[in-house]
Amino acid sequence: MLAALKSLPVPIPSAPARGRSGQTPRVRPFLALLALLPLAGCGGGGNNVPPTVQVKGKVTVGGNAVTSGQVTFVPEAADEKFKFNSPSGQIDSSGNYELFTEGRAGAPEGKYKVMVTPSMVPAPGAKGMPKAPFHDKYRSQDKTPLEINVTANAAAGAYDLKLTP
């Protein structure tokens, strides 16, 4: 078989030079970078998140479920020893939401301003962007009247959001 390959007009490259460890010289820098990867961390708000508690609720306007959008809890007072993105979650077709913080279910305990933003994805066949079924004030951290204190052992319905049109 080797004799047949040698008769082909395409030259067969020789094996790369190997160092004392048996690795090619190009592999060593790659392995060094790979070893440092766990130290790099991920971007965003950082990975220093305090313990979280479960936050689930329902979003309604006039008693009717909001069927899409996002809920974001913005901390009112930032603790300098913890760095994390604001807890947020998607509103499902039944109006329910669950918060996640840096990939973990829940939100750290504390006081939050609550923002609700509508879905910006048009429905199939729609001629424009969807209109939010609630007032624009809920989209802004500065204008939203919604404030929630996240605590362990919150009562049922404590995180339900009742919006106005």
HUBELCOR-V121295 format. One record per helix or strand of 2 or more residues. SS is the DSSP state (H for helix, E for strand). FROM is the first residue (numbers start at 1). LEN is the number of residues. If there is no record, write none. Layout:
((SS,FROM,LEN) (SS,FROM,LEN))
//
This chain:
((H,2,5) (H,25,16) (E,52,2) (E,56,6) (E,64,2) (E,70,6) (E,87,5) (E,96,3) (E,100,2) (E,104,2) (E,107,2) (E,110,8) (H,136,4) (E,147,4) (E,161,3))
//
